[in-house]
């Protein structure tokens, strides 16, 4: 049996007759449902932001370097090479591109001022591998690499230091004993704060020129980019096996990827989401207890009314449905109001947020908040409703 239109009207009239009490009871549901929506929104947005920051260092990135043992001499056969890089691209399935780097401290002379910089020889695929942003000019191309052109890219900090009042593109920059023509200004898409080969003051040059500075053409770091996130682990294993097969057994290589960091970020985000959701559920639990208390008081105050309704023919189910509807209306109205508030908060805060942070409200959180809030109201409203339905007409009519 479904509640009739008359039952709905009676329930609505009962709530309207006690507007202040109903509204105060609704506040707990408003807070609880708003908490759920905001918690899920913030958790998902925060998780997305952290993962984007990690992936911004290099999407699907695998990197390898020689493990240096201070007690053992480094042999030339142990060093990573361009041949290793080409073999990885040709021999490992699922590899999109590869790149190699070699860094060395150097100095830049601007007038009479000298500044220490990090000179980095890079191959053609380095920009794609590391997601570098080219702010002015262009990156090194195949012709620059093969011709060993004396061209370079510099960081924004170095550009501001060396060319504070001029466009650096096309100007000459003296690095150590060589002069380079600046063809681009770049920055990292996501700052690594000096934990990579890119420092605040860095100069990128064609990799073959590093032999002039170091006397050899070995790689310090070998980068490999997998085509998909699922391919990162297989590519890591295959790269480690490839390097082991191409070098003496005494050589040891550290082959790593960002998957462990990404997984740790996901686990942390999940744990925070669960904790914050529990807080929202506790708020709803408290509001549910408040609904039950108010409904019990309401049943006691309306005992005579219930007796009159039963005396003129109201059935058990109708009384039960009436009080359940009152609880449902309180929780339903509170959940809708809480959801609207939660949706409005990100929209209001949007102008004050950085442009790279988006806070979309997921529809799943809205549905979850509404269903949980209404369920809590009906669940805690059932005991008072059942108590009202069980009252005997004769005892109710004698109640003062």
Buried (B, 14 or more C-beta within 10 A) or exposed (E): EEBEEEBBEBBEEBBEEBEEBBBEBBBBBBBBBBBBBBBBBBBBBBBBBBBEBBBBBBBBBBBBBBEEEEEEEEEEEBBBBBEBBEBBBEBBEBBBBBBBBBBEEBEBBBEEEEBEBBBBBBBBBBBBBBBBEBEBBBBBBEEBBEEBBBBBBBBBBBBEBBBEEEEBBEEEBBBBEBEBEBBBBBBBBBBBEEEBBBBBBBBBBBBBBBBBBBEEBBBBBBBBBBBEEEBBEBBBEBBBEBBBEBBEEEBBBEBBBBBEBBEEBEEEBEEBBEEBBEEBBEBBBBBBEBBBEBBBEBBEEBBBBBBBBBEEEBEEEBBBBBBBBBBBBBBBBBBBBBBBBBBEBBEEEEEEEEEEEEBEBBEEBBEBBBEBBBBBBBBBBBBBBBBBBEBEBEEBBEBE
